[in-house]
């Protein structure tokens, strides 16, 4: 795809994804491969380096990323077979200055959190529009077991009230007639919160609800972010 065909945001995503490889990857590394369009730019660049002789192995965070990695020639491994990963690169829907994130816009948050937690370091790859002062404008996704999901949804509503987030809209992604199913066969419930005053507390509280398998708040995972810009540059930033 030529530079001219990409939107400014996609040029920024590509810049972040490509820069990450040159900034962090060393021969022999075991890498977690994130999901979403920004991560997919990273996977494409990694494929180019592998074709040039770089020796790495990747663990994908979704079936979509696994398919792309295979297409571009990145060798893959099962997380169960490789032990701790050196590094995971993954995108975000929002990230604040403390590197807390909302993830799961692409419905891959469960595998993404498992892979990030299995890594010594996680690096967030974002375009400049994803960096926010306060998390919450992007709906917070929760991966929920299909069994009894309406009961789980009620408990999510109660938890939000306890967290000072009363009256917020909660929706089943895809709708009841045709709900979106994740790679693990679960549903996604999106919480339209507007702003999240205490993301650390909310991440823990939501995961205490039976039926909630994981939520899209990643509060203590990223060690740094690589921010891409539409002019094709990218900058690495640590926590504020
Ligand atoms: C998928 C994710 C993605 O990383 C997130 O949605 C960002 O995607 P993109 O890079 O396409 O903007 O969490 O579950």
Boltz pocket constraint, residues with backbone or C-beta under 6 A from the ligand:
constraints:
  - pocket:
      binder: B
      contacts: [[A, 13], [A, 34], [A, 35], [A, 36], [A, 37], [A, 38], [A, 39], [A, 90], [A, 91], [A, 92], [A, 93], [A, 102], [A, 103], [A, 104], [A, 105], [A, 106], [A, 107], [A, 108], [A, 109], [A, 112], [A, 125]]
      max_distance: 6.0
